[in-house]
Amino acid sequence: MSVLVKPLITEKMTELSEKRNQYGFIVNRKANKVEIRKAIEGQYNVTVTSVNTMIYAGKSKKRFTKSAILDGRTNHFKKAVVTVADGDVIDFYANI
């Protein structure tokens, strides 16, 4: 089971990383905080001080077109906001 799905790179998460040393990740829904902590410490070589998780439910969406009404659904996902120790930095652009 791959714990980390992808990092969150948004304006809000960039501001949190600069001010509070917090980083956001989309993680596997079955992963717990201990598994998330170990995965981030192993992959990025940082010390994690805290992990906060939240589960987002998928929502149904409708789109009106000329020919029909299209129904769809967004995916549900789990987000983790990780606080790392002072002096540690996660660089998402290092391996591009």
Biopython code that builds the backbone (N, CA, C, O; Angstrom):
import numpy as np
from Bio.PDB.StructureBuilder import StructureBuilder

atoms = [
    (1, "MET", "N", (0.848, -1.178, 0.000)),
    (1, "MET", "CA", (0.000, 0.000, 0.000)),
    (1, "MET", "C", (0.894, 1.241, 0.000)),
    (1, "MET", "O", (1.710, 1.433, 0.902)),
    (2, "SER", "N", (0.731, 2.060, -1.000)),
    (2, "SER", "CA", (1.456, 3.321, -1.072)),
    (2, "SER", "C", (0.712, 4.350, -0.226)),
    (2, "SER", "O", (-0.452, 4.651, -0.491)),
    (3, "VAL", "N", (1.375, 4.880, 0.777)),
    (3, "VAL", "CA", (0.718, 5.798, 1.710)),
    (3, "VAL", "C", (0.544, 7.172, 1.089)),
    (3, "VAL", "O", (-0.554, 7.727, 1.133)),
    (4, "LEU", "N", (1.588, 7.729, 0.517)),
    (4, "LEU", "CA", (1.526, 9.071, -0.062)),
    (4, "LEU", "C", (1.066, 8.992, -1.514)),
    (4, "LEU", "O", (1.667, 8.276, -2.314)),
    (5, "VAL", "N", (0.021, 9.712, -1.856)),
    (5, "VAL", "CA", (-0.466, 9.741, -3.232)),
    (5, "VAL", "C", (0.199, 10.880, -3.991)),
    (5, "VAL", "O", (0.813, 10.655, -5.034)),
    (6, "LYS", "N", (0.079, 12.115, -3.472)),
    (6, "LYS", "CA", (0.718, 13.266, -4.111)),
    (6, "LYS", "C", (0.767, 14.422, -3.127)),
    (6, "LYS", "O", (-0.051, 14.493, -2.209)),
    (7, "PRO", "N", (1.717, 15.328, -3.311)),
    (7, "PRO", "CA", (1.754, 16.517, -2.453)),
    (7, "PRO", "C", (0.742, 17.557, -2.926)),
    (7, "PRO", "O", (0.408, 17.621, -4.109)),
    (8, "LEU", "N", (0.271, 18.352, -2.006)),
    (8, "LEU", "CA", (-0.640, 19.450, -2.334)),
    (8, "LEU", "C", (0.178, 20.712, -2.532)),
    (8, "LEU", "O", (0.871, 21.165, -1.621)),
    (9, "ILE", "N", (0.095, 21.272, -3.720)),
    (9, "ILE", "CA", (0.812, 22.507, -4.018)),
    (9, "ILE", "C", (-0.229, 23.541, -4.429)),
    (9, "ILE", "O", (-0.585, 23.660, -5.602)),
    (10, "THR", "N", (-0.703, 24.280, -3.442)),
    (10, "THR", "CA", (-1.679, 25.334, -3.664)),
    (10, "THR", "C", (-1.157, 26.613, -3.011)),
    (10, "THR", "O", (-0.137, 26.593, -2.323)),
    (11, "GLU", "N", (-1.846, 27.699, -3.227)),
    (11, "GLU", "CA", (-1.437, 28.963, -2.616)),
    (11, "GLU", "C", (-1.512, 28.884, -1.092)),
    (11, "GLU", "O", (-0.632, 29.382, -0.390)),
    (12, "LYS", "N", (-2.569, 28.256, -0.595)),
    (12, "LYS", "CA", (-2.742, 28.159, 0.848)),
    (12, "LYS", "C", (-1.659, 27.289, 1.478)),
    (12, "LYS", "O", (-1.120, 27.645, 2.527)),
    (13, "MET", "N", (-1.329, 26.156, 0.860)),
    (13, "MET", "CA", (-0.313, 25.270, 1.416)),
    (13, "MET", "C", (1.081, 25.889, 1.289)),
    (13, "MET", "O", (1.935, 25.657, 2.145)),
    (14, "THR", "N", (1.322, 26.668, 0.241)),
    (14, "THR", "CA", (2.599, 27.356, 0.110)),
    (14, "THR", "C", (2.763, 28.395, 1.213)),
    (14, "THR", "O", (3.852, 28.548, 1.766)),
    (15, "GLU", "N", (1.700, 29.099, 1.531)),
    (15, "GLU", "CA", (1.753, 30.080, 2.610)),
    (15, "GLU", "C", (1.968, 29.405, 3.959)),
    (15, "GLU", "O", (2.718, 29.916, 4.790)),
    (16, "LEU", "N", (1.314, 28.255, 4.189)),
    (16, "LEU", "CA", (1.503, 27.518, 5.437)),
    (16, "LEU", "C", (2.933, 26.994, 5.564)),
    (16, "LEU", "O", (3.500, 26.971, 6.656)),
    (17, "SER", "N", (3.507, 26.575, 4.439)),
    (17, "SER", "CA", (4.873, 26.051, 4.503)),
    (17, "SER", "C", (5.873, 27.163, 4.815)),
    (17, "SER", "O", (6.878, 26.918, 5.482)),
    (18, "GLU", "N", (5.613, 28.361, 4.350)),
    (18, "GLU", "CA", (6.518, 29.472, 4.626)),
    (18, "GLU", "C", (6.367, 29.994, 6.058)),
    (18, "GLU", "O", (7.360, 30.324, 6.706)),
    (19, "LYS", "N", (5.134, 30.069, 6.547)),
    (19, "LYS", "CA", (4.900, 30.672, 7.858)),
    (19, "LYS", "C", (4.997, 29.677, 9.012)),
    (19, "LYS", "O", (5.594, 29.984, 10.043)),
    (20, "ARG", "N", (4.409, 28.476, 8.846)),
    (20, "ARG", "CA", (4.298, 27.541, 9.966)),
    (20, "ARG", "C", (5.082, 26.249, 9.783)),
    (20, "ARG", "O", (5.060, 25.385, 10.660)),
    (21, "ASN", "N", (5.774, 26.104, 8.655)),
    (21, "ASN", "CA", (6.537, 24.884, 8.374)),
    (21, "ASN", "C", (5.622, 23.669, 8.266)),
    (21, "ASN", "O", (5.967, 22.588, 8.743)),
    (22, "GLN", "N", (4.441, 23.844, 7.631)),
    (22, "GLN", "CA", (3.470, 22.776, 7.436)),
    (22, "GLN", "C", (3.335, 22.478, 5.949)),
    (22, "GLN", "O", (3.378, 23.382, 5.115)),
    (23, "TYR", "N", (3.171, 21.203, 5.632)),
    (23, "TYR", "CA", (3.062, 20.763, 4.244)),
    (23, "TYR", "C", (1.845, 19.862, 4.109)),
    (23, "TYR", "O", (1.497, 19.137, 5.041)),
    (24, "GLY", "N", (1.191, 19.908, 2.937)),
    (24, "GLY", "CA", (-0.014, 19.127, 2.706)),
    (24, "GLY", "C", (0.219, 18.000, 1.717)),
    (24, "GLY", "O", (0.981, 18.144, 0.762)),
    (25, "PHE", "N", (-0.445, 16.877, 1.956)),
    (25, "PHE", "CA", (-0.347, 15.705, 1.097)),
    (25, "PHE", "C", (-1.716, 15.068, 0.945)),
    (25, "PHE", "O", (-2.523, 15.080, 1.874)),
    (26, "ILE", "N", (-1.976, 14.507, -0.242)),
    (26, "ILE", "CA", (-3.095, 13.603, -0.425)),
    (26, "ILE", "C", (-2.556, 12.218, -0.090)),
    (26, "ILE", "O", (-1.542, 11.796, -0.647)),
    (27, "VAL", "N", (-3.228, 11.505, 0.820)),
    (27, "VAL", "CA", (-2.737, 10.209, 1.274)),
    (27, "VAL", "C", (-3.808, 9.142, 1.049)),
    (27, "VAL", "O", (-4.964, 9.449, 0.755)),
    (28, "ASN", "N", (-3.400, 7.900, 1.193)),
    (28, "ASN", "CA", (-4.322, 6.774, 1.087)),
    (28, "ASN", "C", (-5.355, 6.873, 2.203)),
    (28, "ASN", "O", (-5.011, 7.222, 3.332)),
    (29, "ARG", "N", (-6.609, 6.572, 1.904)),
    (29, "ARG", "CA", (-7.665, 6.736, 2.896)),
    (29, "ARG", "C", (-7.538, 5.764, 4.061)),
    (29, "ARG", "O", (-8.060, 6.033, 5.143)),
    (30, "LYS", "N", (-6.859, 4.647, 3.865)),
    (30, "LYS", "CA", (-6.722, 3.656, 4.932)),
    (30, "LYS", "C", (-5.485, 3.881, 5.790)),
    (30, "LYS", "O", (-5.283, 3.170, 6.774)),
    (31, "ALA", "N", (-4.658, 4.853, 5.436)),
    (31, "ALA", "CA", (-3.427, 5.113, 6.187)),
    (31, "ALA", "C", (-3.743, 5.884, 7.464)),
    (31, "ALA", "O", (-4.582, 6.785, 7.468)),
    (32, "ASN", "N", (-3.056, 5.517, 8.552)),
    (32, "ASN", "CA", (-3.237, 6.249, 9.796)),
    (32, "ASN", "C", (-2.084, 7.234, 9.982)),
    (32, "ASN", "O", (-1.183, 7.311, 9.146)),
    (33, "LYS", "N", (-2.121, 7.989, 11.087)),
    (33, "LYS", "CA", (-1.140, 9.055, 11.290)),
    (33, "LYS", "C", (0.278, 8.512, 11.467)),
    (33, "LYS", "O", (1.240, 9.149, 11.037)),
    (34, "VAL", "N", (0.416, 7.356, 12.087)),
    (34, "VAL", "CA", (1.744, 6.773, 12.300)),
    (34, "VAL", "C", (2.360, 6.362, 10.967)),
    (34, "VAL", "O", (3.546, 6.597, 10.736)),
    (35, "GLU", "N", (1.571, 5.752, 10.090)),
    (35, "GLU", "CA", (2.060, 5.354, 8.768)),
    (35, "GLU", "C", (2.423, 6.568, 7.926)),
    (35, "GLU", "O", (3.416, 6.544, 7.199)),
    (36, "ILE", "N", (1.622, 7.637, 8.019)),
    (36, "ILE", "CA", (1.902, 8.858, 7.266)),
    (36, "ILE", "C", (3.206, 9.479, 7.761)),
    (36, "ILE", "O", (4.022, 9.923, 6.954)),
    (37, "ARG", "N", (3.410, 9.515, 9.066)),
    (37, "ARG", "CA", (4.632, 10.072, 9.648)),
    (37, "ARG", "C", (5.865, 9.302, 9.168)),
    (37, "ARG", "O", (6.861, 9.909, 8.773)),
    (38, "LYS", "N", (5.800, 7.972, 9.203)),
    (38, "LYS", "CA", (6.941, 7.148, 8.782)),
    (38, "LYS", "C", (7.228, 7.318, 7.295)),
    (38, "LYS", "O", (8.390, 7.361, 6.892)),
    (39, "ALA", "N", (6.177, 7.415, 6.471)),
    (39, "ALA", "CA", (6.368, 7.561, 5.027)),
    (39, "ALA", "C", (7.030, 8.892, 4.681)),
    (39, "ALA", "O", (7.919, 8.938, 3.831)),
    (40, "ILE", "N", (6.609, 9.965, 5.327)),
    (40, "ILE", "CA", (7.172, 11.284, 5.035)),
    (40, "ILE", "C", (8.603, 11.392, 5.555)),
    (40, "ILE", "O", (9.474, 11.942, 4.881)),
    (41, "GLU", "N", (8.843, 10.865, 6.760)),
    (41, "GLU", "CA", (10.207, 10.894, 7.298)),
    (41, "GLU", "C", (11.152, 10.062, 6.441)),
    (41, "GLU", "O", (12.308, 10.443, 6.257)),
    (42, "GLY", "N", (10.687, 8.938, 5.916)),
    (42, "GLY", "CA", (11.525, 8.092, 5.081)),
    (42, "GLY", "C", (11.796, 8.680, 3.713)),
    (42, "GLY", "O", (12.908, 8.565, 3.198)),
    (43, "GLN", "N", (10.790, 9.311, 3.114)),
    (43, "GLN", "CA", (10.936, 9.810, 1.748)),
    (43, "GLN", "C", (11.657, 11.154, 1.685)),
    (43, "GLN", "O", (12.441, 11.386, 0.765)),
    (44, "TYR", "N", (11.407, 12.040, 2.643)),
    (44, "TYR", "CA", (11.946, 13.396, 2.563)),
    (44, "TYR", "C", (13.063, 13.670, 3.563)),
    (44, "TYR", "O", (13.619, 14.768, 3.553)),
    (45, "ASN", "N", (13.408, 12.733, 4.415)),
    (45, "ASN", "CA", (14.484, 12.877, 5.411)),
    (45, "ASN", "C", (14.293, 14.103, 6.300)),
    (45, "ASN", "O", (15.208, 14.911, 6.454)),
    (46, "VAL", "N", (13.110, 14.239, 6.881)),
    (46, "VAL", "CA", (12.795, 15.323, 7.807)),
    (46, "VAL", "C", (12.245, 14.719, 9.095)),
    (46, "VAL", "O", (11.906, 13.536, 9.136)),
    (47, "THR", "N", (12.158, 15.528, 10.138)),
    (47, "THR", "CA", (11.561, 15.102, 11.397)),
    (47, "THR", "C", (10.156, 15.679, 11.484)),
    (47, "THR", "O", (9.980, 16.897, 11.464)),
    (48, "VAL", "N", (9.156, 14.811, 11.580)),
    (48, "VAL", "CA", (7.755, 15.236, 11.639)),
    (48, "VAL", "C", (7.361, 15.419, 13.095)),
    (48, "VAL", "O", (7.552, 14.519, 13.914)),
    (49, "THR", "N", (6.809, 16.589, 13.420)),
    (49, "THR", "CA", (6.378, 16.843, 14.795)),
    (49, "THR", "C", (4.904, 16.544, 15.003)),
    (49, "THR", "O", (4.521, 16.098, 16.084)),
    (50, "SER", "N", (4.062, 16.779, 13.995)),
    (50, "SER", "CA", (2.643, 16.449, 14.138)),
    (50, "SER", "C", (2.022, 16.175, 12.772)),
    (50, "SER", "O", (2.496, 16.650, 11.740)),
    (51, "VAL", "N", (0.938, 15.385, 12.802)),
    (51, "VAL", "CA", (0.193, 15.041, 11.593)),
    (51, "VAL", "C", (-1.283, 15.282, 11.873)),
    (51, "VAL", "O", (-1.827, 14.742, 12.837)),
    (52, "ASN", "N", (-1.931, 16.081, 11.046)),
    (52, "ASN", "CA", (-3.380, 16.303, 11.130)),
    (52, "ASN", "C", (-4.005, 15.755, 9.853)),
    (52, "ASN", "O", (-3.527, 16.034, 8.753)),
    (53, "THR", "N", (-5.074, 14.975, 9.999)),
    (53, "THR", "CA", (-5.717, 14.370, 8.829)),
    (53, "THR", "C", (-7.172, 14.801, 8.761)),
    (53, "THR", "O", (-7.798, 15.105, 9.776)),
    (54, "MET", "N", (-7.692, 14.821, 7.544)),
    (54, "MET", "CA", (-9.104, 15.098, 7.320)),
    (54, "MET", "C", (-9.567, 14.333, 6.090)),
    (54, "MET", "O", (-8.818, 14.190, 5.124)),
    (55, "ILE", "N", (-10.794, 13.846, 6.123)),
    (55, "ILE", "CA", (-11.359, 13.087, 5.015)),
    (55, "ILE", "C", (-12.408, 13.950, 4.330)),
    (55, "ILE", "O", (-13.330, 14.456, 4.970)),
    (56, "TYR", "N", (-12.255, 14.110, 3.022)),
    (56, "TYR", "CA", (-13.198, 14.874, 2.221)),
    (56, "TYR", "C", (-14.120, 13.914, 1.494)),
    (56, "TYR", "O", (-13.650, 12.971, 0.859)),
    (57, "ALA", "N", (-15.422, 14.136, 1.575)),
    (57, "ALA", "CA", (-16.392, 13.286, 0.898)),
    (57, "ALA", "C", (-16.546, 13.743, -0.542)),
    (57, "ALA", "O", (-16.440, 14.933, -0.839)),
    (58, "GLY", "N", (-16.798, 12.792, -1.438)),
    (58, "GLY", "CA", (-17.066, 13.132, -2.831)),
    (58, "GLY", "C", (-18.423, 13.803, -2.961)),
    (58, "GLY", "O", (-19.335, 13.533, -2.180)),
    (59, "LYS", "N", (-18.551, 14.665, -3.935)),
    (59, "LYS", "CA", (-19.797, 15.400, -4.123)),
    (59, "LYS", "C", (-20.347, 15.131, -5.513)),
    (59, "LYS", "O", (-19.589, 14.920, -6.460)),
    (60, "SER", "N", (-21.656, 15.140, -5.629)),
    (60, "SER", "CA", (-22.259, 14.958, -6.945)),
    (60, "SER", "C", (-22.325, 16.299, -7.657)),
    (60, "SER", "O", (-22.592, 17.333, -7.044)),
    (61, "LYS", "N", (-22.078, 16.265, -8.954)),
    (61, "LYS", "CA", (-22.048, 17.481, -9.767)),
    (61, "LYS", "C", (-22.969, 17.295, -10.962)),
    (61, "LYS", "O", (-23.111, 16.182, -11.469)),
    (62, "LYS", "N", (-23.592, 18.370, -11.413)),
    (62, "LYS", "CA", (-24.415, 18.368, -12.619)),
    (62, "LYS", "C", (-23.912, 19.448, -13.549)),
    (62, "LYS", "O", (-23.504, 20.531, -13.131)),
    (63, "ARG", "N", (-23.957, 19.112, -14.832)),
    (63, "ARG", "CA", (-23.548, 20.084, -15.839)),
    (63, "ARG", "C", (-24.618, 20.086, -16.927)),
    (63, "ARG", "O", (-24.975, 19.037, -17.463)),
    (64, "PHE", "N", (-25.115, 21.255, -17.241)),
    (64, "PHE", "CA", (-26.165, 21.389, -18.247)),
    (64, "PHE", "C", (-25.532, 21.729, -19.594)),
    (64, "PHE", "O", (-24.856, 22.749, -19.728)),
    (65, "THR", "N", (-25.752, 20.873, -20.588)),
    (65, "THR", "CA", (-25.241, 21.108, -21.927)),
    (65, "THR", "C", (-26.413, 21.229, -22.887)),
    (65, "THR", "O", (-27.567, 21.101, -22.478)),
    (66, "LYS", "N", (-26.125, 21.476, -24.157)),
    (66, "LYS", "CA", (-27.197, 21.600, -25.148)),
    (66, "LYS", "C", (-27.960, 20.296, -25.321)),
    (66, "LYS", "O", (-29.183, 20.298, -25.464)),
    (67, "SER", "N", (-27.237, 19.188, -25.308)),
    (67, "SER", "CA", (-27.880, 17.915, -25.626)),
    (67, "SER", "C", (-28.469, 17.209, -24.411)),
    (67, "SER", "O", (-29.483, 16.524, -24.542)),
    (68, "ALA", "N", (-27.859, 17.355, -23.223)),
    (68, "ALA", "CA", (-28.353, 16.604, -22.076)),
    (68, "ALA", "C", (-27.818, 17.197, -20.777)),
    (68, "ALA", "O", (-26.994, 18.112, -20.779)),
    (69, "ILE", "N", (-28.300, 16.663, -19.698)),
    (69, "ILE", "CA", (-27.773, 16.989, -18.385)),
    (69, "ILE", "C", (-26.798, 15.875, -18.012)),
    (69, "ILE", "O", (-27.167, 14.701, -17.987)),
    (70, "LEU", "N", (-25.562, 16.249, -17.726)),
    (70, "LEU", "CA", (-24.544, 15.262, -17.394)),
    (70, "LEU", "C", (-24.380, 15.199, -15.875)),
    (70, "LEU", "O", (-24.142, 16.213, -15.219)),
    (71, "ASP", "N", (-24.511, 13.997, -15.335)),
    (71, "ASP", "CA", (-24.318, 13.781, -13.907)),
    (71, "ASP", "C", (-22.953, 13.166, -13.673)),
    (71, "ASP", "O", (-22.494, 12.340, -14.462)),
    (72, "GLY", "N", (-22.308, 13.565, -12.598)),
    (72, "GLY", "CA", (-21.006, 13.006, -12.260)),
    (72, "GLY", "C", (-20.762, 13.119, -10.772)),
    (72, "GLY", "O", (-21.604, 13.607, -10.018)),
    (73, "ARG", "N", (-19.603, 12.663, -10.370)),
    (73, "ARG", "CA", (-19.256, 12.686, -8.954)),
    (73, "ARG", "C", (-17.761, 12.938, -8.809)),
    (73, "ARG", "O", (-16.958, 12.377, -9.553)),
    (74, "THR", "N", (-17.386, 13.789, -7.843)),
    (74, "THR", "CA", (-15.973, 14.005, -7.560)),
    (74, "THR", "C", (-15.486, 12.901, -6.623)),
    (74, "THR", "O", (-16.285, 12.270, -5.931)),
    (75, "ASN", "N", (-14.194, 12.677, -6.604)),
    (75, "ASN", "CA", (-13.625, 11.622, -5.780)),
    (75, "ASN", "C", (-13.559, 12.045, -4.320)),
    (75, "ASN", "O", (-13.434, 13.231, -4.012)),
    (76, "HIS", "N", (-13.646, 11.057, -3.417)),
    (76, "HIS", "CA", (-13.382, 11.332, -2.016)),
    (76, "HIS", "C", (-11.909, 11.037, -1.754)),
    (76, "HIS", "O", (-11.322, 10.155, -2.381)),
    (77, "PHE", "N", (-11.319, 11.786, -0.822)),
    (77, "PHE", "CA", (-9.896, 11.644, -0.567)),
    (77, "PHE", "C", (-9.586, 12.020, 0.867)),
    (77, "PHE", "O", (-10.407, 12.615, 1.565)),
    (78, "LYS", "N", (-8.384, 11.661, 1.292)),
    (78, "LYS", "CA", (-7.904, 11.996, 2.628)),
    (78, "LYS", "C", (-6.717, 12.931, 2.492)),
    (78, "LYS", "O", (-5.806, 12.677, 1.704)),
    (79, "LYS", "N", (-6.727, 14.014, 3.261)),
    (79, "LYS", "CA", (-5.663, 15.004, 3.220)),
    (79, "LYS", "C", (-4.937, 14.998, 4.555)),
    (79, "LYS", "O", (-5.558, 14.898, 5.612)),
    (80, "ALA", "N", (-3.616, 15.105, 4.495)),
    (80, "ALA", "CA", (-2.807, 15.178, 5.706)),
    (80, "ALA", "C", (-1.997, 16.471, 5.678)),
    (80, "ALA", "O", (-1.344, 16.784, 4.683)),
    (81, "VAL", "N", (-2.048, 17.215, 6.776)),
    (81, "VAL", "CA", (-1.227, 18.413, 6.940)),
    (81, "VAL", "C", (-0.164, 18.058, 7.966)),
    (81, "VAL", "O", (-0.471, 17.746, 9.117)),
    (82, "VAL", "N", (1.096, 18.110, 7.534)),
    (82, "VAL", "CA", (2.216, 17.633, 8.334)),
    (82, "VAL", "C", (3.063, 18.821, 8.771)),
    (82, "VAL", "O", (3.443, 19.654, 7.949)),
    (83, "THR", "N", (3.357, 18.897, 10.055)),
    (83, "THR", "CA", (4.255, 19.920, 10.585)),
    (83, "THR", "C", (5.618, 19.287, 10.787)),
    (83, "THR", "O", (5.736, 18.255, 11.448)),
    (84, "VAL", "N", (6.652, 19.901, 10.219)),
    (84, "VAL", "CA", (8.014, 19.381, 10.368)),
    (84, "VAL", "C", (8.778, 20.249, 11.356)),
    (84, "VAL", "O", (8.376, 21.375, 11.648)),
    (85, "ALA", "N", (9.881, 19.716, 11.868)),
    (85, "ALA", "CA", (10.678, 20.414, 12.881)),
    (85, "ALA", "C", (11.303, 21.674, 12.294)),
    (85, "ALA", "O", (11.474, 21.796, 11.081)),
    (86, "ASP", "N", (11.639, 22.604, 13.178)),
    (86, "ASP", "CA", (12.285, 23.846, 12.748)),
    (86, "ASP", "C", (13.622, 23.539, 12.091)),
    (86, "ASP", "O", (14.400, 22.730, 12.597)),
    (87, "GLY", "N", (13.881, 24.180, 10.975)),
    (87, "GLY", "CA", (15.120, 23.956, 10.241)),
    (87, "GLY", "C", (14.992, 22.929, 9.134)),
    (87, "GLY", "O", (15.819, 22.912, 8.222)),
    (88, "ASP", "N", (13.972, 22.065, 9.184)),
    (88, "ASP", "CA", (13.744, 21.081, 8.120)),
    (88, "ASP", "C", (12.851, 21.689, 7.046)),
    (88, "ASP", "O", (11.920, 22.436, 7.347)),
    (89, "VAL", "N", (13.146, 21.361, 5.794)),
    (89, "VAL", "CA", (12.382, 21.883, 4.661)),
    (89, "VAL", "C", (12.128, 20.738, 3.696)),
    (89, "VAL", "O", (13.020, 19.932, 3.432)),
    (90, "ILE", "N", (10.911, 20.665, 3.169)),
    (90, "ILE", "CA", (10.578, 19.702, 2.122)),
    (90, "ILE", "C", (10.555, 20.466, 0.806)),
    (90, "ILE", "O", (9.806, 21.431, 0.660)),
    (91, "ASP", "N", (11.372, 20.039, -0.153)),
    (91, "ASP", "CA", (11.426, 20.681, -1.462)),
    (91, "ASP", "C", (10.765, 19.758, -2.478)),
    (91, "ASP", "O", (11.348, 18.745, -2.865)),
    (92, "PHE", "N", (9.556, 20.097, -2.913)),
    (92, "PHE", "CA", (8.818, 19.271, -3.863)),
    (92, "PHE", "C", (9.406, 19.342, -5.266)),
    (92, "PHE", "O", (9.183, 18.435, -6.067)),
    (93, "TYR", "N", (10.150, 20.393, -5.580)),
    (93, "TYR", "CA", (10.654, 20.594, -6.924)),
    (93, "TYR", "C", (12.072, 20.062, -7.103)),
    (93, "TYR", "O", (12.665, 20.276, -8.161)),
    (94, "ALA", "N", (12.633, 19.384, -6.121)),
    (94, "ALA", "CA", (14.019, 18.920, -6.200)),
    (94, "ALA", "C", (14.205, 17.838, -7.246)),
    (94, "ALA", "O", (15.233, 17.816, -7.923)),
    (95, "ASN", "N", (13.235, 16.932, -7.401)),
    (95, "ASN", "CA", (13.417, 15.824, -8.341)),
    (95, "ASN", "C", (12.658, 16.025, -9.648)),
    (95, "ASN", "O", (12.235, 15.050, -10.269)),
    (96, "ILE", "N", (12.482, 17.251, -10.066)),
    (96, "ILE", "CA", (11.862, 17.508, -11.382)),
    (96, "ILE", "C", (12.972, 17.627, -12.410)),
    (96, "ILE", "O", (12.700, 17.843, -13.591)),
]
sb = StructureBuilder()
sb.init_structure("model")
sb.init_model(0)
sb.init_chain("A")
sb.init_seg("    ")
for serial, (resi, resn, name, xyz) in enumerate(atoms, 1):
    if name == "N":
        sb.init_residue(resn, " ", resi, " ")
    sb.init_atom(name, np.array(xyz, "f"), 0.0, 1.0, " ", f" {name:<3s}", serial, name[0])
structure = sb.get_structure()
